[in-house]
Amino acid sequence: MEYLSVSQVQLFLTCPLKYRFSYVDKLDKPYRASSLAFGTSVHAAIEWYHRARQTGRSPTTAQVLALFDADWYAANLGPVAFAAVDSPESLRQKGRALVALYVERREGKAARAVEEPFEIDLVDPATGECLDVKVRGVLDLVEEDGTVVDLKTAARAVSIQDLERHLQLSVYALVAFLKTDTIPSLRLDVLLKTKTPRFETYPTTRTIQDLSWTAQLLRSVASAIAARTFHPAPSWACGECEFFAACQAWRGE
């Protein structure tokens, strides 16, 4: 492959067969999971807010909510699969509450970079070994003080274990180190879809050893993809997988 993206790595680690259906066979998706559509719409509104701030504008909460409403409306023009407790309107209300909470908590603070793309040749930072993998992705947010932030929507709070092994933040830190020879401050921002909306922030750190581990993981995934090692990984996520029917028909070919 020419480049390995962070999203590809995460999908392969979640389910190698789903990776194959998405990136190798390129099967059409009969629907989108509502959780994915919801997160995308929330991100779109927040990205617009930050880009407006970068250009010197001061968008109102109402303007950001209007952007969310428009994106969520467009997301529902195609087939979306909802959990039994959700509906387009219930998630619209949750999304509006979360976006409004985010804008309130930001207090007008601008960011240095928003949705900043990166492409880099992978190197083990502990040994200097070139790993013959090219990695690409997008940094959600870089604060004025250089803190690198990943933003997620979630149904539950983040555990210490989740934070310490959060792959996206580890890759962000690895990329920053390979570019600047410095490990940045890191933070995971989580918008929680709880009954009362919550916005939680989780600062974290990485060591050179952590970044070396991450680099070797990326190389291992790239090698497994090249070897076409695609097997199913049954889990709770199967119930909302867009490729459930294709997986049921799979027989190891």
Secondary structure, DSSP 8 states (H G I E B T S, - for coil): ---EEHHHHHHHHH-HHHHIIIIIS----S-EEHHHHHHHHHHHHHHHHHHHHHTT----HHHHHHHHHHHHHHHTTS-EE--TT--HHHHHHHHHHHHHHHHHHHTT--EEEEEEEEEEEEE-TTT--EEEEEEEEEEEEEETT--EEEEEEESS---HHHHHT-HHHHHHHHHHHHHHSS---EEEEEEE-SSS-EEEEEEE---HHHHHHHHHHHHHHHHHHHTT------SGGGGG-TTHHHHHH----
